[in-house]
């Protein structure tokens, strides 16, 4: 009985009218892809390009300065180690010492894909700009760009460490051998002229590179421009390492120095000196009223001149320079304005 009821209900439900769902065709997704692909391409082309972030030029200069300071600190500590040795022994090997310190900084920073101490403090690192140019896209920070290759690192060491050492040794050797004082047509003279011209050419190229760097913000040195080693940000966030207490002290000192620069030109030094004269404990001949000594240098004048009209004696050089520097110079003894100078012993009729 129950089976007959189920069969009759199923037959009635199948016979009842209702919405029919057809199965999609096998190539329906291909037709949808062909129809939507042009719209997707137009949206991709119309999307705005990524915003490029310029690297701060001040940070790059500060990083270079911090690297120099770090090298100087290491050199100072190394000199203290050899303080008990023969004086002047390190002076002979100063180029080798500088090259050794530069090599240490390069070995434990750039060679192992780490920033130099100055770059680390300024949140900077080197990036291979050639690889970024091949990708054909802009990157917002230095996180996306690759680091320097092995060849770039080696050429950086050879140019920065080796180049500076060779040039310093060549200059010291040529100066010691007096190549510049040799005969006009000698080989040493030609080598000296060549060194000077190379140095001038390098300085001119460095000046041009500096102007380009100030305009574009890329490659602060010629070596970085040749190697395509660009300084970029190493992290999207940089914490301020300067405490507020130090900043407050710096602001107070700046305001105080600016106030002094404004007030000092308004003060009359002669009036202040005359006001403080009774409180002074100086019992020198100039302050005790001895007219034979110059009140400025407190010495016996070799060429005595007198100030007109007070007739107090001065050295010629002291009186003439004070009158030339200050148009309204006042006598150091009586604070009377000096109208003219006159040689001592000559009477004006």
C-alpha angles and dihedrals in degrees: 000000000000091000092053091050092052092048092050092049093049092048091049093049093050091050093050114100119249144146114298121217116211122208116245119252120259095246096042094109090054091055091047091050092051091049097047100037096082091051091050091050092051091050091049093051094045094053113111117254118252116273112253117219117216117225113240111254092207091057091052093051091045090051091054091048092049090052089054091049091049091052089049092052092051090048092051092052092047092051090054089058090059095041093110094054128087111308113253096018093118092049090069092053099038095120090052090049093051091047091050093052092046089050091052091052091048094046096053098038119027097025092056094044094258128126122253117256092262093046091048092054091049094045093245135134138173121265130190101243093189091066091048091051090052091054089057097216138102120246122206099213138013091260094085098047123084123245128245121299124238092257091052091051092050094047089048090054092046094049100039102034102025097034095053092046095049092046093048092049092046092052094047092047093049092047092048092049091046095232090166092058095050125108117298096247100034124118092244090055092052090048090051092051090048092052092050092049093048090051092049092048091050092050091049091049090047090052091051090047090051091055091048090048092052089052101043104020094228131118109006093199137036092245092057091048093050093046093041089232106152127189113234136165115284097201133024090229128051123188120218109246097189115096122229091237091061091046091052092050090049092051092048092050092048092051092047093050092048090051091052091049089054097045102040097069089052094057121091107226094197093054092048091049091050091048093051095043096091090052094049120106093203109122097180120142092257093057097041093062100262104158093194094071127070108251091217105050095017091226134119105269114241091196103030119206128176131218117240126258100006093050095217115156124247140164110266093236094047095048096042095049093047092050092047093048096043117037091198098042116171126209113265091222106043102013090233118146113261110230098177144347127241136182114256114258096022114113119209113222 
